[in-house]
């Protein structure tokens, strides 16, 4: 039985050092015509939801998504150099991605609240994009609801890689929203306490497997292999 592994990006694989919120502020200003008075609220939200809430927080009805996404793409591209200078890949991220990518029965892709273009910017800035199948993941333009992205990614990957419809899915992320998305969609979850949420908070959210970070790539791969065996 194959396995689908879906990675979150911000605070799971990379530390963006505030550049993400600068991207949202730039995109907001480009569409609204003035700088935001308050920063974006992120913490596991999708880009669709982040920008919609950001406009509503300023008393503005959210514009058509087609206008917002173009501004987001431009803002992301304009901040890539800044991200590379200030941000970093988190400890163990590169090694864990490489180890999972080397597993013959695993399709390793992305489930992120970022739109696809900005997900590529963030991973490319640290050379991580080549370790993932970026073509068939799920991204922030697909839905406001993170749990809905699991279905999107599952269907993309099953179609692209011709996998059985009952192929198990594992989400790897750092927020209670990642955990809830897995619970709501019937996926497994590995929570990583590499962001602002503690091990205890992630366990309380419903994650049975919580890592402090991604430094132990062999242990991560061993756990994923156990899921393949149990699925068989």
Residue frames as qw, qx, qy, qz and C-alpha x, y, z in Angstrom:
[[0.000, 0.888, 0.460, 0.000, 0.00, 0.00, 0.00],
 [0.393, 0.425, -0.037, 0.814, 1.39, 3.43, -0.93],
 [0.319, -0.675, -0.447, 0.493, 1.24, 6.45, 1.37],
 [0.220, 0.763, 0.181, 0.580, 0.56, 10.15, 0.71],
 [0.492, -0.468, -0.318, 0.661, 2.51, 12.59, 2.91],
 [0.146, 0.824, 0.282, 0.469, 1.44, 16.24, 2.86],
 [0.525, -0.195, -0.295, 0.774, 3.68, 18.90, 4.37],
 [0.064, -0.968, -0.219, 0.101, 2.76, 22.29, 5.74],
 [0.597, 0.542, -0.097, 0.584, 5.39, 24.96, 4.97],
 [0.026, -0.713, 0.245, -0.656, 5.53, 27.92, 7.36],
 [0.430, -0.565, 0.516, -0.479, 6.93, 27.01, 10.79],
 [0.962, -0.055, 0.252, -0.090, 6.97, 23.33, 9.82],
 [0.849, 0.277, 0.135, 0.430, 9.65, 23.39, 7.10],
 [0.418, 0.423, -0.036, 0.803, 10.76, 27.02, 7.16],
 [0.239, -0.681, -0.380, 0.579, 10.90, 30.05, 9.42],
 [0.379, 0.695, 0.360, 0.493, 9.80, 33.07, 7.40],
 [0.428, -0.235, -0.238, 0.839, 10.89, 35.63, 10.05],
 [0.117, 0.640, 0.332, -0.683, 7.92, 37.89, 9.49],
 [0.013, -0.199, 0.567, 0.799, 8.21, 38.02, 5.70],
 [0.006, 0.429, 0.878, 0.213, 4.83, 36.28, 5.27],
 [0.040, -0.772, -0.505, 0.384, 3.01, 39.09, 7.04],
 [0.074, -0.551, 0.248, 0.793, 4.90, 41.60, 4.91],
 [0.054, 0.092, 0.812, 0.574, 3.67, 39.77, 1.81],
 [0.031, -0.645, -0.763, 0.015, 0.08, 40.00, 3.01],
 [0.103, -0.741, -0.201, 0.633, 0.49, 43.68, 3.87],
 [0.090, -0.333, 0.504, 0.792, 1.91, 44.41, 0.41],
 [0.005, 0.305, 0.858, 0.414, -0.88, 42.51, -1.32],
 [0.066, -0.725, -0.620, 0.293, -3.52, 44.25, 0.81],
 [0.092, -0.652, 0.032, 0.752, -2.09, 47.69, 0.01],
 [0.094, -0.105, 0.679, 0.721, -1.96, 46.92, -3.71],
 [0.081, -0.472, -0.821, -0.310, -5.67, 46.06, -3.76],
 [0.213, -0.762, -0.543, 0.280, -7.04, 48.41, -1.09],
 [0.297, 0.775, 0.102, 0.548, -4.97, 51.42, -2.11],
 [0.224, -0.803, 0.326, -0.446, -3.61, 52.06, 1.39],
 [0.279, 0.315, -0.845, 0.331, -1.41, 50.34, 3.97],
 [0.623, -0.458, -0.622, -0.122, -3.11, 48.02, 6.47],
 [0.317, -0.727, 0.251, -0.555, -3.70, 49.31, 9.98],
 [0.732, -0.406, 0.499, -0.225, -3.33, 45.83, 11.48],
 [0.030, 0.419, -0.867, -0.268, -1.23, 42.80, 10.48],
 [0.712, 0.019, -0.550, -0.436, -2.69, 39.67, 8.96],
 [0.669, -0.341, 0.556, -0.356, -3.87, 36.90, 11.28],
 [0.498, 0.404, -0.725, -0.252, -2.25, 33.69, 10.07],
 [0.404, -0.276, 0.781, -0.389, -1.69, 30.67, 12.40],
 [0.331, 0.078, 0.937, 0.076, -2.65, 27.94, 9.96],
 [0.502, 0.639, 0.331, -0.479, -5.26, 29.85, 7.99],
 [0.631, 0.346, 0.509, 0.472, -5.37, 29.65, 4.19],
 [0.220, -0.062, 0.185, 0.956, -4.50, 32.67, 2.05],
 [0.190, -0.505, -0.591, -0.599, -8.13, 32.97, 0.97],
 [0.496, -0.711, -0.494, 0.063, -9.25, 33.21, 4.58],
 [0.507, -0.359, -0.136, 0.772, -6.33, 35.40, 5.71],
 [0.123, 0.093, 0.269, 0.951, -6.98, 38.07, 3.08],
 [0.307, -0.588, -0.590, -0.461, -10.76, 37.91, 3.42],
 [0.540, -0.667, -0.426, 0.287, -10.45, 38.46, 7.18],
 [0.437, -0.203, -0.001, 0.877, -7.85, 41.16, 6.65],
 [0.040, -0.345, -0.386, -0.855, -10.22, 43.18, 4.45],
 [0.469, -0.654, -0.537, -0.254, -13.13, 42.67, 6.84],
 [0.579, -0.469, -0.336, 0.576, -10.94, 43.73, 9.78],
 [0.221, -0.147, 0.100, 0.959, -10.52, 47.04, 7.93],
 [0.356, 0.545, 0.426, -0.628, -14.24, 47.42, 7.23],
 [0.328, 0.465, -0.504, -0.650, -13.86, 46.53, 3.55],
 [0.910, 0.192, 0.252, -0.268, -15.85, 43.89, 1.71],
 [0.563, -0.317, 0.641, 0.414, -13.27, 41.44, 0.29],
 [0.416, 0.567, -0.364, -0.611, -12.70, 42.08, -3.44],
 [0.935, 0.268, -0.122, -0.198, -12.93, 39.32, -6.01],
 [0.821, -0.386, 0.350, 0.235, -10.35, 36.61, -5.37],
 [0.750, 0.486, 0.195, 0.404, -8.98, 37.06, -8.90],
 [0.129, 0.900, -0.142, 0.392, -7.72, 40.53, -7.91],
 [0.607, -0.715, 0.328, -0.111, -6.34, 39.37, -4.58],
 [0.925, -0.084, 0.286, 0.235, -4.41, 36.40, -5.95],
 [0.610, 0.652, 0.015, 0.451, -2.62, 38.52, -8.56],
 [0.132, -0.877, 0.263, -0.381, -1.51, 40.93, -5.84],
 [0.810, -0.488, 0.324, -0.035, -0.39, 38.03, -3.64],
 [0.895, 0.241, 0.160, 0.339, 1.68, 36.52, -6.43],
 [0.370, 0.779, -0.109, 0.495, 3.39, 39.84, -7.13],
 [0.413, -0.803, 0.297, -0.311, 4.03, 40.42, -3.43],
 [0.923, -0.268, 0.261, 0.091, 5.49, 36.94, -2.98],
 [0.782, 0.431, 0.064, 0.446, 7.83, 37.31, -5.94],
 [0.139, 0.847, -0.142, 0.492, 8.91, 40.71, -4.69],
 [0.534, -0.717, 0.349, -0.283, 9.84, 39.33, -1.26],
 [0.980, 0.069, -0.163, 0.091, 11.78, 36.21, -2.32],
 [0.527, 0.483, -0.403, 0.571, 15.21, 37.77, -1.84],
 [0.309, -0.579, 0.353, -0.667, 14.19, 39.18, 1.53],
 [0.924, -0.256, 0.046, -0.280, 12.91, 35.78, 2.61],
 [0.885, 0.235, -0.275, 0.294, 16.16, 34.09, 1.58],
 [0.271, 0.557, -0.403, 0.674, 18.15, 36.69, 3.53],
 [0.365, -0.450, 0.395, -0.713, 16.09, 36.70, 6.73],
 [0.899, -0.153, 0.065, -0.405, 14.43, 33.28, 6.84],
 [0.027, -0.469, 0.883, -0.004, 15.80, 29.77, 7.13],
 [0.733, -0.077, -0.625, -0.258, 14.95, 26.12, 6.70],
 [0.655, -0.598, 0.256, -0.385, 14.07, 24.68, 10.10],
 [0.185, -0.509, 0.838, -0.061, 16.36, 22.12, 11.75],
 [0.431, 0.009, 0.902, -0.034, 16.00, 18.71, 10.15],
 [0.607, 0.562, 0.215, -0.519, 13.59, 19.88, 7.45],
 [0.440, 0.622, -0.544, -0.351, 15.92, 19.25, 4.53],
 [0.007, -0.292, 0.955, -0.050, 17.05, 15.86, 5.85],
 [0.465, 0.237, 0.747, -0.412, 13.51, 14.73, 6.62],
 [0.613, 0.603, -0.004, -0.511, 12.20, 15.81, 3.22],
 [0.339, 0.554, -0.723, -0.237, 15.05, 13.99, 1.48],
 [0.175, -0.137, 0.956, -0.194, 14.51, 10.84, 3.54],
 [0.563, 0.395, 0.563, -0.459, 10.77, 10.76, 2.84],
 [0.536, 0.654, -0.247, -0.473, 11.31, 11.52, -0.86],
 [0.155, 0.463, -0.862, -0.138, 13.62, 8.50, -1.07],
 [0.485, 0.050, 0.807, -0.332, 10.90, 6.11, 0.13],
 [0.017, 0.003, -0.792, -0.610, 9.60, 4.17, -2.90],
 [0.116, -0.509, -0.845, -0.113, 6.03, 3.77, -1.60],
 [0.133, -0.692, -0.400, 0.587, 5.53, 7.38, -0.53],
 [0.280, 0.654, 0.316, 0.628, 4.30, 10.39, -2.51],
 [0.385, -0.502, -0.323, 0.704, 5.53, 13.48, -0.68],
 [0.165, 0.608, 0.383, 0.675, 3.75, 16.72, -1.52],
 [0.084, 0.065, -0.292, 0.951, 2.41, 19.93, 0.00],
 [0.214, -0.731, -0.622, -0.183, -0.72, 20.98, 1.84],
 [0.344, -0.170, -0.216, 0.898, -0.38, 24.64, 2.65],
 [0.109, 0.808, 0.460, -0.352, -2.45, 27.73, 3.14],
 [0.113, -0.549, 0.347, 0.752, -0.10, 29.57, 0.77],
 [0.722, 0.611, 0.006, -0.325, -1.12, 30.02, -2.83],
 [0.943, 0.140, 0.156, 0.257, 0.92, 27.78, -5.14],
 [0.485, 0.739, -0.128, 0.449, 3.13, 30.57, -6.48],
 [0.215, -0.798, 0.375, -0.419, 4.13, 31.71, -3.00],
 [0.915, -0.310, 0.258, -0.029, 4.60, 28.16, -1.75],
 [0.845, 0.373, 0.017, 0.383, 7.17, 27.76, -4.51],
 [0.147, 0.830, -0.241, 0.482, 8.82, 31.06, -3.54],
 [0.572, -0.686, 0.337, -0.298, 9.14, 29.99, 0.09],
 [0.939, -0.153, 0.286, 0.110, 10.52, 26.53, -0.60],
 [0.724, 0.572, 0.003, 0.386, 12.75, 27.63, -3.50],
 [0.067, -0.914, 0.258, -0.305, 14.37, 30.27, -1.29],
 [0.496, -0.598, 0.613, -0.144, 15.96, 27.45, 0.71],
 [0.291, 0.394, -0.827, -0.276, 16.30, 24.79, -2.00],
 [0.406, 0.003, 0.833, -0.375, 13.52, 22.61, -0.58],
 [0.665, 0.394, 0.016, -0.634, 11.16, 22.67, -3.57],
 [0.502, 0.422, -0.708, -0.264, 13.11, 19.96, -5.40],
 [0.009, 0.135, -0.945, 0.298, 12.42, 17.50, -2.55],
 [0.419, 0.344, 0.636, -0.549, 8.65, 17.61, -3.01],
 [0.200, 0.388, 0.751, 0.496, 6.12, 16.87, -5.74],
 [0.054, 0.329, 0.221, -0.916, 4.82, 20.43, -6.01],
 [0.225, -0.028, -0.587, -0.777, 2.58, 19.74, -8.99],
 [0.506, -0.344, -0.707, -0.355, -0.11, 17.76, -7.18],
 [0.202, -0.184, -0.674, 0.686, -0.40, 19.29, -3.73],
 [0.111, -0.798, -0.566, -0.173, -3.14, 21.54, -2.38],
 [0.343, 0.105, -0.111, 0.927, -2.77, 25.28, -1.94],
 [0.007, 0.399, 0.481, -0.781, -4.45, 28.30, -0.43],
 [0.302, 0.170, -0.307, -0.887, -6.24, 29.29, -3.63],
 [0.301, -0.132, -0.897, -0.296, -8.22, 26.05, -3.59],
 [0.483, -0.627, -0.590, -0.159, -10.34, 26.76, -0.49],
 [0.224, -0.720, 0.275, -0.597, -10.71, 28.89, 2.62],
 [0.849, -0.406, 0.197, -0.276, -11.10, 25.66, 4.61],
 [0.029, -0.616, 0.786, 0.043, -7.88, 23.77, 5.37],
 [0.609, -0.013, 0.774, -0.172, -9.68, 20.45, 5.78],
 [0.727, 0.611, 0.186, -0.252, -11.09, 20.79, 2.24],
 [0.250, 0.774, -0.554, -0.179, -7.51, 20.97, 0.97],
 [0.458, -0.285, 0.842, -0.025, -6.92, 17.38, 2.06],
 [0.714, 0.435, 0.533, -0.129, -9.53, 16.16, -0.43],
 [0.450, 0.856, -0.171, -0.191, -8.01, 18.38, -3.13],
 [0.049, -0.673, 0.733, 0.081, -4.52, 16.99, -2.56],
 [0.601, -0.052, 0.792, -0.095, -5.72, 13.41, -2.27],
 [0.710, 0.587, 0.359, -0.149, -7.58, 13.61, -5.59],
 [0.323, 0.858, -0.367, -0.157, -4.70, 15.38, -7.38],
 [0.191, -0.553, 0.810, 0.022, -2.18, 12.80, -6.20],
 [0.675, 0.122, 0.714, -0.136, -4.39, 9.78, -6.82],
 [0.671, 0.708, 0.155, -0.156, -5.02, 10.95, -10.36],
 [0.237, 0.847, -0.468, -0.089, -1.41, 11.92, -11.12],
 [0.090, -0.493, 0.862, -0.077, 0.22, 8.86, -9.57],
 [0.707, -0.015, -0.572, -0.416, -2.63, 6.42, -10.28],
 [0.012, 0.183, -0.838, 0.513, -2.99, 5.45, -6.63],
 [0.258, -0.444, -0.855, -0.069, -5.89, 3.54, -5.08],
 [0.249, -0.684, -0.202, -0.655, -8.71, 5.67, -3.70],
 [0.740, -0.648, -0.167, -0.064, -8.14, 4.29, -0.21],
 [0.631, 0.313, -0.329, 0.629, -4.46, 5.34, -0.12],
 [0.483, -0.727, -0.364, 0.326, -3.84, 6.65, 3.42],
 [0.254, 0.774, -0.017, 0.580, -2.85, 10.29, 3.91],
 [0.606, -0.481, -0.328, 0.543, -0.60, 11.81, 6.56],
 [0.103, 0.925, 0.041, 0.364, -0.46, 15.54, 7.28],
 [0.658, -0.210, -0.273, 0.669, 2.65, 17.04, 8.86],
 [0.041, 0.751, 0.151, 0.642, 2.10, 20.49, 10.35],
 [0.356, 0.087, -0.530, 0.765, 2.67, 22.74, 13.34],
 [0.284, -0.162, 0.184, -0.927, -0.73, 24.18, 14.29],
 [0.405, 0.209, 0.772, -0.443, -4.02, 22.97, 15.79],
 [0.607, 0.527, -0.032, -0.594, -5.60, 23.87, 12.44],
 [0.366, 0.418, -0.796, -0.238, -3.36, 21.26, 10.78],
 [0.110, -0.018, 0.948, -0.298, -4.45, 18.72, 13.37],
 [0.497, 0.388, 0.478, -0.612, -8.12, 19.59, 12.93],
 [0.534, 0.511, -0.392, -0.548, -7.84, 19.39, 9.15],
 [0.234, 0.244, -0.939, -0.065, -6.53, 15.84, 9.48],
 [0.225, 0.167, 0.843, -0.460, -9.23, 14.84, 11.96],
 [0.513, 0.475, 0.216, -0.681, -11.98, 16.35, 9.81],
 [0.579, 0.532, -0.434, -0.440, -10.78, 14.62, 6.65],
 [0.986, -0.079, 0.104, -0.100, -9.92, 11.19, 8.02],
 [0.612, 0.601, -0.424, 0.293, -6.19, 11.66, 7.55],
 [0.774, -0.362, -0.269, 0.444, -3.39, 10.77, 9.95],
 [0.071, 0.951, -0.095, 0.286, -1.40, 13.64, 11.43],
 [0.727, -0.148, -0.251, 0.622, 2.12, 14.21, 12.68],
 [0.102, -0.981, -0.100, -0.130, 2.24, 17.49, 14.57],
 [0.679, 0.169, -0.209, 0.683, 5.55, 19.29, 14.95],
 [0.341, -0.870, -0.271, 0.232, 6.06, 21.76, 17.81],
 [0.586, 0.034, 0.166, 0.793, 8.34, 23.95, 15.72],
 [0.016, 0.634, 0.282, 0.720, 6.01, 26.95, 15.62],
 [0.196, -0.452, 0.315, -0.811, 4.24, 28.85, 18.39],
 [0.830, -0.303, -0.078, -0.461, 2.23, 25.85, 19.63],
 [0.264, -0.529, 0.776, -0.219, 3.67, 23.55, 22.28],
 [0.237, 0.053, -0.964, -0.107, 3.66, 19.76, 22.36],
 [0.112, 0.309, 0.798, -0.506, 0.88, 19.89, 24.97],
 [0.402, 0.459, 0.077, -0.788, -1.24, 22.25, 22.86],
 [0.438, 0.310, -0.666, -0.518, -0.91, 20.01, 19.80],
 [0.140, -0.084, -0.979, 0.125, -1.79, 16.92, 21.83],
 [0.229, 0.389, 0.580, -0.678, -4.80, 18.73, 23.28],
 [0.435, 0.416, -0.247, -0.759, -5.88, 19.55, 19.72],
 [0.914, 0.159, 0.196, -0.319, -6.05, 15.82, 19.00],
 [0.559, 0.605, -0.567, -0.015, -2.63, 14.86, 17.63],
 [0.936, -0.346, 0.069, -0.017, -1.51, 11.48, 18.94],
 [0.810, 0.042, 0.078, 0.579, 1.94, 11.83, 17.37],
 [0.012, 0.999, -0.018, 0.042, 3.82, 15.04, 18.19],
 [0.783, 0.127, -0.097, 0.601, 7.48, 15.77, 17.44],
 [0.314, -0.769, -0.086, 0.550, 9.50, 18.58, 18.96],
 [0.183, 0.729, -0.374, -0.544, 11.18, 19.14, 15.56],
 [0.891, 0.418, -0.058, -0.169, 12.23, 17.29, 12.40],
 [0.050, -0.754, 0.654, 0.030, 15.80, 16.50, 13.41],
 [0.482, -0.196, 0.853, -0.039, 15.27, 12.71, 13.67],
 [0.544, 0.367, -0.416, -0.629, 14.61, 11.83, 10.03],
 [0.291, 0.117, -0.946, -0.080, 15.14, 8.05, 10.52],
 [0.141, 0.244, 0.803, -0.525, 12.49, 7.98, 13.28],
 [0.469, 0.426, 0.064, -0.771, 10.06, 9.90, 11.07],
 [0.493, 0.317, -0.671, -0.455, 10.58, 7.49, 8.18],
 [0.114, 0.009, -0.974, 0.195, 10.22, 4.52, 10.52],
 [0.326, 0.337, 0.580, -0.666, 6.87, 5.83, 11.71],
 [0.537, 0.441, -0.215, -0.687, 5.66, 6.42, 8.14],
 [0.350, 0.227, -0.883, -0.215, 6.71, 2.89, 7.19],
 [0.098, 0.137, 0.893, -0.418, 4.65, 1.57, 10.12],
 [0.484, 0.413, 0.245, -0.731, 1.61, 3.30, 8.70],
 [0.509, 0.382, -0.589, -0.498, 2.16, 1.62, 5.35],
 [0.195, 0.089, -0.973, 0.090, 2.44, -1.78, 7.05],
 [0.246, 0.266, 0.714, -0.599, -0.69, -1.21, 9.15],
 [0.528, 0.423, -0.077, -0.733, -2.62, -0.11, 6.05],
 [0.416, 0.265, -0.814, -0.308, -1.64, -3.36, 4.32]]
